[in-house]
Amino acid sequence: MKTNKIDLDLDFIGGQGSLTKIEEKELSDFFKSRKLSARTTIRQQVGTTIRPNVIA
């Protein structure tokens, strides 16, 4: 039995119209929150480095 494969034209998924002001605001807020969360995880990883005490 042959399986059917559907080719998607990704340029047209979601419609061809422009975004509304509300949709633009929601996307902007989403990317801002994502950027801030990425910064906090980087800071947490960098701040947990433990250095050994060296007596010279």
C-alpha positions in Angstrom: 0.0 0.0 0.0 1.4 3.4 -1.0 1.2 6.3 1.5 0.1 9.6 0.3 2.4 12.5 1.0 1.0 16.0 1.2 3.3 18.8 0.0 2.8 22.0 1.9 3.5 25.4 0.5 4.8 27.1 3.6 4.5 30.6 2.1 0.7 30.4 2.2 0.0 28.7 5.6 -1.9 31.1 7.8 -3.3 33.3 5.1 -1.9 36.0 2.9 -3.2 39.0 4.8 -1.2 41.3 7.0 -1.3 41.0 10.8 -3.6 43.1 12.9 -2.3 45.5 15.5 -3.4 43.1 18.3 -1.6 40.2 16.7 1.6 42.3 16.2 1.4 43.3 19.9 1.0 39.7 21.1 3.9 38.5 19.0 6.1 41.4 20.2 5.2 40.5 23.9 5.9 36.9 23.2 9.4 37.5 21.8 10.2 40.0 24.6 9.3 37.4 27.3 11.2 34.7 25.5 14.3 36.9 25.2 14.1 37.8 28.9 13.7 34.2 30.0 16.7 33.2 27.9 18.8 35.9 29.6 17.9 34.7 33.1 18.8 31.1 32.3 22.2 32.2 31.0 22.8 34.2 34.1 21.9 31.3 36.4 24.3 29.0 34.5 27.2 31.4 34.7 26.6 32.3 38.3 26.8 28.7 39.6 30.5 28.2 38.7 32.5 27.1 41.8 36.2 27.9 41.9 38.5 25.9 44.2 40.4 27.8 46.9 44.1 27.9 46.1 46.7 28.7 48.8 49.8 30.2 47.4 
